[in-house]
Amino acid sequence: MWIRRRLDISWRDLFYGIAQCFIRRKESNCIEGIQRLWPRPENIFPCFSVRTGFDLLLDVLDVPEGSEVIITAVTLPDMVRIIEDHGLVSVPVDITPDTMGCSRESVQKVITPRSRIIVLTNLFGGRFPADDIIDTAKKEGLIVVEDLAQSFSGCIEDGHPKADVSMFSFGTIKTATALGGAVMSVRDPDIRDAMTERYSSYPYQTRRSYLLKLLKYTLLKTATYRMTFGILVVLFNLIRIDYDRCIHKWSRGFPGPGFFGKIRRKPCVPLLALLRRRLNRYDRGRLSDQRSKGERLLSILGENIECPGTKAGNHVYWVFPVCVEKPDDAVDLLRRNGFDATSRHSMYVVPVPEGNKTDAPDEAGRLLAHIVYLPFYPEIPFKEIERMGAFLK
Ligand SMILES: *Cc1c(COP(=O)(O)O)cnc(C)c1O
């Protein structure tokens, strides 16, 4: 059975990370090493996770309590939790399913005198066209934050040049993962300095916890091969454990109580060392393979099935979701034929704040209720991608 996701990290990288936990390196060398890989090194702010960096950013921006943060309606619940923790109000803008972006008109509609920040989330591995939205937002004096956690495609570019901040994640399930870590590109030097200053007082992630994480995923990586995973699924079914739920639970970042304590950390030096190595050696051939497989699957499905986000630009197909009438039936059919599709995911629709007259994000709601994620990564050969597509046509 083809598992839904594979970790985008090799055995060598995992062992390199483990080894780093036992040697000393200078933190500043690792940070500079990461910065140098990007077109404008001075803008680059490596941190522990996107959630850490976003939380830190809201801290230093210090906008008045009760201000509004406009956010594209589909994101991680934690992003909204962070906004609310700062006494701010998140106001959703509905998405346009073909790009998973939003339109300038819908943004214009939700801007009020209390709006201060806009967060543009790019989903599934594409970039939606945002030029006119950013221009409008800037004219209204908003700070523009780009969430590119799912859209890393190499260090050759660091986000939209007109956005104030762009964020890339290297968390466990992301492209080029270092089992944690994130890179923010912060274009205003004052904001950057304030972030650096404040971040210096954060505690470090412990080496021990990072080592345990590396060991855990070294073990789990074994389980992601087609054969091992197939056997595990049979075993889980025999003892009547819902493996779908288990995978979902195990792959969540920062679960359980004490969320803010968990994210407000600096990465340990071994993480920075592994992140530098990952970014430096990232094989763009892998991305182009993934892209051509995505295009092939789209050409098989596109006419008959809604493939959200696929009209976005520079698509690397980080995931390949489809939107179907009966998700459970599609998941069943695919699983019976060796493809571990799932309708379980960790995103949600940003609710309209109480008393706010903004339109409910109906498209976002419809989409998430009907979404099915297909197994999709470069290790699946074209022949299997085509076989999977045939079940959905
Ligand atoms: C993964 C993800 C995040 C969070 O990234 P972390 O580095 O794990 O905090 C934020 N937004 C989106 C859209 C994501 O996919």
The ligand as a Gaussian input file, in Angstrom:
#p B3LYP/6-31G(d) Opt

LIG

0 1
 C        2.743000      23.523000       8.410000
 C        2.033000      24.811000       8.329000
 C        2.210000      25.824000       9.282000
 C        3.027000      25.624000      10.519000
 O        4.370000      25.418000      10.317000
 P        5.278000      24.997000      11.578000
 O        6.661000      25.295000      11.102000
 O        5.038000      23.550000      11.802000
 O        4.835000      25.824000      12.713000
 C        1.557000      27.015000       9.096000
 N        0.758000      27.220000       8.044000
 C        0.546000      26.275000       7.108000
 C       -0.345000      26.561000       5.961000
 C        1.161000      25.038000       7.224000
 O        0.947000      24.095000       6.305000

